[in-house]
Amino acid sequence: QKEVEQDPGPLSVPEGAIVSLNCTYSNSAFQYFMWYRQYSRKGPELLMYTYSSGNKEDGRFTAQVDKSSKYISLFIRDSQPSDSATYLCAMSGDTDKLIFGTGTRLQVFP
Amino acid sequence: SAVISQKPSRDICQRGTSLTIQCQVDSQVTMMFWYRQQPGQSLTLIATANQGSEATYESGFVIDKFPISRPNLTFSTLTVSNMSPEDSSIYLCSVATSGRWADTQYFGPGTRLTVL
């Protein structure tokens, strides 16, 4: 079993839709949870960072962490074609080593 | 933040040869890392490049196959040695700009390697 599971998609939604991206994990020692966005032929860029459980909002993006269920989510409101990218979840514990999901490819069509 | 450049951006190489990838950062950084991103697979840490000492390799990666140098706080190289088609992948340099890695990692654009 992988430490981090993420549905690869692709996920195709119309412009303006609410998008929900999710990851599950097995290691209860994870405390830091990140979402990266990766455009085609580019490196990943940090989008959201959350420590421990709870919610964090930044503009159209909301990250949620449920440590009891070992489940994290990223919500994108009012999705735009420019949001089309691959979204990677990542997490780490005391070692600081990042463990990534495989990424979910998102396409937002006009 | 940090601006990271990698050279080459892509290359096509023959089996049995070696390729050295360069990573340059626009400012001094605490940590530098090398990752591999294979199609359909997770971004995987190869090693941590330590300035002035030998790199720290993750399980499954060895120095003879992936020698790494870090001569200063802004530059590192990764060599992929004695390549086989299984080494075809995107190789990414990453840096951490503070002592806490989790929320201060920035990635370069990657080097797309194809081995024939």
Interface residues (C-beta under 8 A of the other chain):
Chain A: K2 V4 P8 Y32 M34 Y36 R41 K42 G43 P44 E45 L46 Y49 L88 A90 S92 D96 K97 L98 I99 F100 G101 T102 G103
Chain B: I4 G40 Q41 S42 L43 T44 L45 E58 L92 S94 R100 W101 A102 D103 Q105 Y106 F107 G108 P109 G110 R112
